[in-house]
Amino acid sequence: MNSLLLETVLASGQTIQLVQGNITAETTDAIVNAANAHLQHGAGVAGAILRQGGPVGHAAPAWTTGGSLPCRIVIHAVGPVWGDGDEDEKLAVAITGSLRLADELGLGSIAIPAISTGIFGFPKERAAAMIFASIREYLANPSGLHLVRLVLYDTATITAFEKAWHDHFDPKP
């Protein structure tokens, strides 16, 4: 079972949450698959989604149905490989693109993993800062999204994201 760790409600009424658990258990309208450049399901989040959800039908290049997952939609976001250059910008584009697609599909909630922090090697704290900044920037504009959840699995990632959370969302004295 997934556990809520941290939550903030923006002035716009939109909620951002940090959750420990398995993204395939999320009941949000959409979950994000941290895909590779070929959109193939291998290990990590992509492999878990395939194992849990079974085959999914393709409706468009950037998303599929949720199959047997509790979510309706799986958005496939290609994150950067650390060392390939422009990693911060590429991660911001992956996050913003996922949020934009959820809006275009008329969805109200989305769960996002720690894109690129696994086998792609993106430093966890840096990725957390980029992801939080991208979410805040996107939600500063009108959006139908009312809930954005960051769903993290392992302790090292949770620790890094909690630290970045306090830097981004805790009130400054």
C-alpha angles and dihedrals in degrees: 000000000000118000128211110233104172137002138185131183115212123221087258090061094250117136127222117193137186111213133183114216148057117328091210089067094057118120094199116126089256140013125201121235113211093225132187122239091269093050089236121150111236129137132335120031093345092054092047091052092051093047094047101036102036121210114350127205119242114234099162136353096263100042144031135191117272094249107197093344118112091243122081098222138031113206113203112216122182109216126197127268110234109251097028093100134253089042096155093052093044091051091049089051092050092052096042092045091053092050092046092050091050088053092047089053090051094244124157102199138035137181119210129190126215092279116212096002095107123056091345088068101223107161107256100226092046091048091049091053091049093046094049092046091049093050093048092047092049094047091050085079126061111288138164090220111109098171132039115179125190105207115199129183113190133054097240092054093045091051092050093047093047090054092049090045091060090049092051107033111024114096113257118231 
